[in-house]
Amino acid sequence: MTNLYTIFHGNLQFSSIPKKAYRNVISNCYWPLIEILEKNERLKFGIEFSGLTLLEIDKLDKKFLEKIKKLIKEERLEFIGSSYTQAIFPLIPYEVNLKNLELGIKVYKEILGFVPKIFYVNEQTFSDGIIDVYQESGIENIIVDFDTTAEDVRLDKSLMYSPAKIKNQNGKEINVIWNSSIAFQKLQRYIFDEISYEDYRNYLSSRITESREGSLCLYGGDWEVFGFSPKGIYRNYRGDFKKISDLFNTLSRDKKIAFVLPHQLVGEKITEPAIKLTDFADPILCKKQEKYNVSRWALAGKNTIFRNTQCFKLFKDINFLKDKGADKKIIDKLRKNLVVLWGSDYRTNTTKDKNEEYKSLYLGTERLVKKHLIANQAFPVDRNLNKDKLQLLPEDGNIETKSTRLTLDWRKGATIKELTFPKIFPKKLAGLVPHGHFQNPKLSPDWFSSYCVFEAEGDKKYTDLSSTEIFVDEKSDKGSIQVMAKIKTQICDIEKIYKVHKNESRVDLRYIFNFKKIGLKSARIGSITFDPQNFDKKDFWYSTVNGGSERELYNMNDKSLAQEELISFRISSRGCLGATEEWVAAGDKDKGLLVSWDSSEIASNPIVHFENTPQGLYGQIHHSIAESDETGFPVFKDQVVFTISIVGIQSKDTLSR
C-alpha cells in the first residue's frame, strides 16, 4: 500500500492577493478543502501557514481556526509550520532567519497551543547552510522538493518514496519529508483543465507503482490557486473543489492507497546514511522549473534590488545599535520589522496595497533606527581623490607594490588586464583572457576583469569597454596607491577608483554610476575573470555563505556551473549565490581569490560560471545588480555606488564565516 500525503501551502501574504481579498480567500479556498476532509473519514491532510497568515485568519475567521484545531486533535489534519513571514532563507543573513523562525514558533504556540513537528522550507528554496537555522531553532523535520535536488540525488528515485536524513558540510543532520513539484503541478494542471483525468491518473498510477508501497506527496503547492485566481488570470475556478473532492474521494476508495499525515512518515524507517542535497552545480535549490530560480527574489522584479539594499542597511544599523547597548525592546521591535520587510512577497508581483504596506513599515523602521543611531562606519576607500596630486598613469598601465601587481587597460575602460599577488602566487591570478583562448565558440570572446555589461529594455546592450585616461595618486595614502578613471556610456557615467594596497594582497575597486533613467534587464558589474592556466582544475572550489551560520564549500570535480546563462528572452539568469555574509571565494589547494562587498550600498549577488575546458579553467565571478523575469526588472536613475575588495588567499582553510 502506498501512503499519500499533502501539504497545502497557505499564504495570505501571497504577493498577488490584495488585503481586501483575504476574507474571500478564506471562504473560497481554505474552507472548501476542510469541508472535503470533514466529509470523508478516509482522508487526512497536511496544511501549512506562516505566522503572519495565522494572525490574519485569527482576526478574520476564528471559526476556521477552531475547526482546524478540532481536526488536528482528531488526528485527521496536521499543521505544518514555516516561519513568521515567508522569506527566502538562502538570501538572508543567519540572524534574521533565526528571528523569523523564533517569531513564527511564538505565534504557533499562542494560537495553536503547540509547535509543529515539521516545517515547510519557504518557497522550497534550500541551501546547505539553512540546516543550521532549523537545527538552532529546535526543528527536527523539514519539507523540501525532491524534484529539484542535485542531480546525484534526483536520479536515485528510490530515495523519493520515503523520508530521508540529510546533512550539511559540517555534519549537521535533519530529517526531510519530500515534496514533489512535478506531482503538485500535475494536480494543478488537471484541476485547471490543462490535462485530462485519464492523463493525470496514468501519471499518478506510474508514480504509485514506482513507489513500491512507499510514500508520495500528492500535493505540496499553493492553496490559493484553487477556488481563486491570485494572479489576476481569468479562468473558471468555480468547479475547482468539486474536481478536487471527486478526485480525493476516488483515491480514498483505492485499496492500494492510504492517506496519512506527514508526521506519521517520520515514525517509519528513515533512509540512511544521510545524504547531501546540494553540490557544485546546484548550491541553492528552488522549486519547479529553472525560471523559478533564486535570482527571482534577489535581483529580478521592479523593486527587489532596492528593497534588499534597504534591508541590508537596516540589518547593519540594527546590529550597530545592539553593539552600542541600545534598549533590548527597541532592538526586538526593529528585528521583527526587518523580518517582515525581508518577506519574499514584497519582491514579485506585489499588489499596490502591499507595496504601500512595505513602504510605510520601511520608513517607520528607518525613522526609529535614525532616532537611536549615533554614527555609521565609513568604507575605507576615499571617494574624493586629491585632484592636484593625480598624474596620468603610463600607457603600460602598471601599478606595483611589494604585495600587488596590477595592470589596467586604458583601451578597455580601465579594466584589469593582469592581477598578481606575489606573496600568494608568482603568476597572474585574474585579468584578461584574450579572444580565441578557449576553443569552444561560446567561450571564445575576450573575457575582461572589472568590466560592466548592461542589458537594457529594448534589448540594447551597453558596456564600459571604451578608451579612457587613467590617473594615479601615489602620495595621498601611505598604505595604498589610488587610481582613477572615468568612462562615459549612453546610459551612465562611470567613475572607477582603485585602491592598490602596499602591505596587503588586496585591491579595492569603487564604482560610482550616475545613471540616466533606464530599465535594466541585466546588469553585471565588477566581473572577475580567473586566469585559465594558473589554477589546478582538479582541486578547484568555490565558497560562500547562503543563509546559514557557516561557510559552504563546493569542489568542482567533474561539475560545472553557469548561472549567467539566459533561460529565455524574459528570464536573464539561471540563478545566483546568496552570499549573505557579502563574500565569495574561489581557488585551488594553494591559492585563491576572495571578493567582498557592502550590500548596504547596493545588494548585489554573485553570479558565477566555473567550467572545465581542455584549455584550462573558465572561471568568472560577476556581481549582478539587476536581472529580469516575468515579474519585471529594476529601473535605475541617479547615483549608485558599489565597492568590491579583491583579496589573495593562500588556502581555502583560511576562510570562515
N, C-alpha and C positions, 0 to 999 in steps of 0.2 A: 504493500500500500504506500502511495506517495503522499507525503504531507504538504499541503498547500497553505501558504500564509500570506498575509497582506500587511503593508504599511501605507495607509492613506495619509499623504503628507498635506496637512492643512496649514495655511499661512495667510492670514488676513492682511499681512504687510505686503503681499504679492504686489509687485510694482504697478501692474496694470489695473488693480482694483481700487477705485476711489473709495474713500472712507464712507461716503453716503450709501455705498452698496453693501456694507457689511451685514446688515440685517437680512438682505436678500440672499447673500451667500450662505448664511447660517440656515435660512429656511429652505433654500432650493438645492444646496449642495450637502450640507452636513446632516441635517435631519433625515432626508430620504435614505441615506445609507444606513443610518442607525435603525430606521424602521424596517429595512430589509433584514437586518441582523435579528431584530426582535421577533420577526415573524417566522424565522426558520432556525430551530434549535440546533440544527446540524452545522450551522455556520459559526465561525469565530473570526474576528477581525483584529488587526492592529491598526491604531491610528496615532498620528503624531502632530503636536502643536508646539510652536515656540512659546516661551513665557509671555511675550507681548500679546500673541494671539489669544492665549488663555485668559489674560487680563481683559481683553476686549470682549470675549464671549461672556465672561463673568459680569461685565457691565450690561450687555445687551440681551442675554438669554440665559438666565440662571437655571431654567428648566432643562435646557440642553445639558448643562454641566451635571445636574442631578441625575439625568438619565444615563450619561456615560459612567458616572460613579457607580450607579446601580449595576450596570452591565459588567464593569470591572470587578466588582465584588462577586458577581455570579461567575466570574472567570469565562465570560463569553467575549469580552473585549479587553484588549491590552493597550495601555497608554505608553507610547514611546516618547522619550524626551529628545530634545535637540539643544537648545540654548535659549538665552533671553531674547535675542533677536537673531534672525538668520543672517549669518555673516560668513565670509569665505576665509576660514582659518589660515590656509597657507599664505595668504596675502597680508596678514595682520600680526603685529607683534605678540609674542607669547603671553605677556602680562595682560593684554586686552582680551585675548581668547580665554584665559583663566577667569577673568572677571565676568565675561559673558556667560560661561558655564555656571559660575557661582550665583549670579543673579537669576538664571533660569531655574536652577535647583531650588532656590529660595521660593520662587513663585510656585513651583510644583508642590513643595511642602505645604505652602499656605493654602492653596486652592484644592489640591487633590488629597493632601494629607500623607503623601509618600514621595520618595524619589524613584523615578522609573528605573527598571533593571537594565534597559537597553537605550542607547542614544543613537539617533539618526545623524550621520555626518551631513552638515549643511551643504545643499546643492550637490551632494555626493562628490565633493571636491576634496580629495585626500592627498596628504603628503606624509612622508615617513615621520616628520617631526611632530605631527599633531597627536601621535600616540602619547607623547609626553603630556600634552594638555589634558587628555581624558584620564590618564593614569593619575596625574596630580589631583584631579577633581574627584577621585574615588570611583570612576566609571570603569566597569569591567567588560562591557559588551557594546559593540558599535555596529551600525549597518553601513555597508559600503557596496557600491555597484561592482559586481564581478565582471561585467562585460567590457569594462574599460581599464582593467588592471594591466600590469606589464605583460608583455607577450608570453613570457615563460609560464606565468600563472594562468593566463586566459586560455591557452591552448590545452591545458590539462583539465578537461571537462569533468573528470572525476571529483575535482575539488569543489565544483559548483553546487553540488546537491547535498551538502552537509555543512554545518558551521565549521570554522577553522580557527586556528590560533595564528595570529600574525605577530611579527616582531619588527622593530626598527633596528637601525645600525648599531645602536648602543645596547641591544639585547633586551629592551623592554617589550613585554608581550601584552596582548589584549585579544579577547575573543571577537570574531567577526561573524555576523549573520549576513548572508549575501542578499543584496538587491539584484535585480536584473533589468537594466534599462531597455533591453530588447523586449523582454516579456511585458513590461508596462507600456511600451509604445505599441506593441501588438494589440493589447487590450484596448488602448485608446483608439487605435485605427478601426477596430471592429465596432466600438460604440459610436464612432464618428462616421460610420458607413463608408470607410475607405477600403475595407476588405470585407469579404463575406463571412458569414458564420462558419461555413464549411472550411474556408481557409484558416480561420482562427482556430477551430477545433483540430484541424490537421497539425497546425503548428504546436498547439498545446499537447496533443497526443504524442508527438515525437519527443517533446521535452520530458513528458512523464515516463515514456519508455526508456529514454536515455538516463533518467534519474535512478533507475534500478531500486525503486522503493526508498529513495532518499527524500529530500525536501526541496521545494521550489517556491520562490517568491512569485506569486501570481500578479501582484501589483505593488509597486513601491514608488509611485509618482504623485503628481499634483492631484489634490482632491477637487480643487475649484474648477477644473476643466470639464467636469460633469455637471449638467443642470445649470450651466452658466457659461458665459464667454468672456473670460478675463482680458483677452487681448483685443476686444472690440471687433473680432472677425465674425461676421454673421454666419450662423448655421442654426439649423433647427435642433435645439438641445432639449426640447420638451420631453422627448422619449428616452433620454439617456438612462434614467434609473429604472425604467421598465425593462430595458435591454439588460442592464446590469443584474436586476432581480432575476430575470429569466435565466441568464447565464449561470449565476451563482446557485440558483435552486437546482438547475440541471446538474451542475458539477457535484453538488452536495448529495445527489442520489446515486452517483457513480461509486460502486463498491471498491474501486481501485484507488479512491481518493479520500483523504480525511483533512478537514480544515483544522488547523492548530494555531495556537498563539505563539508568537515568535520566541518568547522566553522558554517555552517547552522544548525547543530545539537545543538550547544551551545545556539542558539537563542530560542530553544524549551524549554519545561519544563524540568528542571534538577531534577533528583531524589534526594529527601531529606528525612530524615535528612542525614547529612554527615556520611560516613562510613570509617572505618579503613581497609586498605588493608593488613597489616601485623599483626602477632601475635607471641606468644611464640615459636611456631613450625616453623614459616616462617618469620624470621626477614628481610631477603633480598629475593626479588622475582627476578626470571630470566626466560626469555622466553623458550618455548619449554620443552623438557624432562629434567629429573634430571641430565642427563650427561652434560647439559649446565649450571651447577651451577656456582656461582660466584668465586669459587676457580680456575676456568679456567684462570682468569685474575689476580689472587692473588698469586697463588702458583704453578700451573702446567706449562708445557712448558719448553723449554730449557733455556730461558733467563729471565723469568718473575721475579723470586725472586731477581735476581741480579739487574735488571733494576728498580724494585720497591725500592730496597735499595738505589740505586743511586739517585732516585727521592726524597726520604725522606731526604737524606743527603743534597741535593741541597735546598730543601724546608726549612730546618732548617738554613742552611748557608745564604740563601737569607733573611730570617726573621731577622737573627742576623745583617746582613748588614743594613737592614732597620732601626732596632732599634738603630744602631750606627750613623744614619744620612747620609747614602750613597745617592748619587745623584738619584733623582726620575727617570730620564731617564734610568739609569743603572738598577734600580730595576724593572722597567716596562719591559725592554728587557729580563731580567733574568726570570721574571714571565711568559712572553709569551713563552720563550723557554721551561720552565718547563711544561706548559700546553701541548705543543706538545709532549714532552718526555713521558708524562703520557698517551699518546694515547693507546687505547686498541689494536690497530692493530700492535703494536710493541711487542705483547705478545702472539701471537698464531702461525699460520702457515706463519710466516713473510718471504717474499722473500729476496733474497740476497741483492738486491739494497736497500731495505728499512732497512735491518739490518745495512748496511753501512751508510745510512742516519741517523739512530739513533746514531750510534757510533760517527759520525762526529759532530752532534749537541750536544751530551753529552760532548764530550771532549772540544769543543769550549766554552760551558757554564761553565764547570768546571774551565777552564783557566781564564775566566772572573771573576768568583767568587773568585778564589785564588788571583787574582790580587788585589782585593779590601778587601779581608778578613784579619782582623788583628789578631784574635785569635779565638780559639774554646773552648767551655766549656768541661770539662772532667767529666766523670761519676764518682760518689763518691765511687767506690769500688777499693781498691788497688790491682792491678794485681800482684805486686811483693811483696809477704809477706816476712818478715824478717825471713829467714830460721833458723837463730840462736835461735830465740825465740819460735820456734814451739815445741810443746810437743804432744806425742801420746794421742789422746782422749781415756778416759777409755772405756772399752768394752761395757758398757751400752749405750754409745753414747749420753749422756745427756749434753745439754748446757742450762744454765738457767740464765736469768736476771730478774729484777723486772717486765719487760714488756713482756717477751717472754720465753716460754719453748719449746725447740727444741730437738728432739731425732732423731739421724741418725743411719742407719743400715749399719754397715761395711760389713755384709754378702751380701748385695744387692746394691753395688755401691754407698754407702753413700747417699742413698735415705732417704727421710723424713719419719720416722716411726710415729712420732707424732708432731704436731704443735699446740701449745696453746698460746693464748694471754690473760692472766689472767685479764687484765683491761677491756677486751671486753666481755669475757665469760670464766667461770672457767674450762670448759671441752675442750677436743680436737676438733679442727675445721677441720683439714686436716691431712693426713698421709696415713698409710697403712690400707686398708680394706682387711682382710685376706681371703684366699681361702675358699669358702663354705659359706660365709656370706649371699650372695644372692642365693635364691633357683632356679632362672631362670638359666639354664645351660649356656646360653650366657654370663651371668654376674657373674658366679661362680669362675673365677680365682682370684688370688691375684691382687689387684689394688694398685699400688705404687704411691708415690708422688715424684716429681723432678727426674723422670726417663726419659730415652730416648729409643725410638724404631725406628729402621731404616728398611725400606723395600727396598732392593736394586734390581738392574737389575738382571735377572736370578732368580727372586722370592726367594732371600735369605733374611733372617731376622736376624737382629743384635740388641742387647740391651746393656745397660751399667750395667746390674744387676750381676756383678761378685764381689767377695770379694775384699776388699781394706783396706789399713790403712788410718785412719783419723787423721789429725793433727790439733791442736788448738793453737792459739796465743791470749792470753787474755790481753796482756800488750801493744801492739804497738799502739792501738787506744783506747783513753779514752771513746769514745762513743759507742764502739761496741766490740764484740768478733768475731774474724775471724777464720774460719775453712776451711781446705783444704783437698782434696783427689784427687788421680789420678787413672784413670781406663783405662785399655788397651782393645781395641776391635780389631777385624780383619780389620776394615775399618778406624779406627781413634783412636788416643789417646785423652782422655778427662780429663781436669782438672776442678774440681768443687771448687769454692771458695764461701763459705757462709759468710755473714756479719750479725751477730745477734745483733740488736740494743738494747742498755741498757735502753734507755729512751723513746723508741717508740715501738708500737706494729707492728714491721716490721722486715722482714728478706729479705736481698738481696742475690741473687744467680747468680754468673757469671760462664758461661760455656766457656771454651776455647777448641775448637775442632781442632785437627791437622789431617786433612783428607788425606788419600791416594786418588788417583783419583778414584772416584766412582760415578756412576749414581744412584740417589735415587728416587724411585717411591713414597716414602712416608717417611717423617722424622718428628716425633712428639717428641718435647723436652720440658723440663720444665713442665711436666704434673702435675697438682694438683688434688688430689682426695679428695672430701669432705667427712667428717665423716657422715655416713648414719643415726646415732642415734641422732645427736645433732643439726639437722636443722628441723624446722617445715615445713613439706611438704605443708601444706595448704597455707602458706604465702611465699613460696619460689619464688624468682625472679632472673633475671639477667639483667645487664645493660651495655651499651657501647654507642659509637657514631659511626654511619655509614654514614659519609659524610656530615652530617648536622652541624648546629650550636649549637645544644643542645643534651643532652643525650636521648637515647631511653631506656625505662624500660619495661620489659615484666614479667608479673605474670604467674606462672605455671598453676594454677587452675587444669584442668584435661588434660593438654597438655604434650607432651614430645618432645625432640629434640635430634637427634643422628646424628651429622654431620660427625662423623669419620667413618661411615659405608661404606664399599666398595659397589659401584654400579655394577661394572663388573671388569673383570681382567685388564681392561685398565683405568678405572675411579676409583680413590682411595678414594674419599670422596664425601659426599652429600652437601658440602658447607662449608662456614666459616663465621665468623663475619668480618665486615670491620674494626672496632676498629681504626678509623682514628685519634683518639687522643691518641692512644697507651695505652689503658687500658680497662679492662673488670672487672666487679664486679658481685658477686652473693651472696645471703644470704636470711635470713628471716626478720621478722619485728624488731628483736632485735640485729642482728649481721650479719656479712658477711665478705668476703674476697675480696680485690681489688688487682688485679695483673696488674702491669705496666711494660713496657719495652721500649727500644730505637730502633725504626725501622731504624735508620741510621746505626746501627751496622749490623743487618740483618732484613729484613722487614717481620718478622713473622706475621702470622694471627692466631687468636684463633679459634680452632675447638672444639666445646663443645658437651657434652652429659649430659642431665638432664632428669631423668626419675623417676616417682613414682613407688615404689615397695612395697609389703607387709612387706619387711624387712627394709624399710626406703628409704631415698633418694639415688639414684645412681647419683652422680654428678662428672664430670671431666671437667677441662679446659686444653686442650692440646695447645701447641704452635707449629704450623707447619711451617717448612721452605722448605718443598718440598711435592708436590702432583703430580699425573700424570693423563693425559687424552690423547686423540688421537693426541694432538699437541706435546706430549713428556713429558720429565721430566728433571730436572736440574742435571748437573754433578758438584760435589764438589771436590776441591783439596786445599791443604794448609790450612791456619788457618781461622777459623770462630769464632767470639766472639759473645756471646749472653748473655744479662743480664736481669733478671727479679727482681722485688720487689714484695713481698707478704705482704700486709698490712691488719691488722684487722680493721674493721669499725663497728660502733655500729648501724648504721641505713642507709637505702638507701637514706634518706633525706640529708645525708652528701655529697652525690655525686653531682658533677657539671661537666660541660664540662672542 
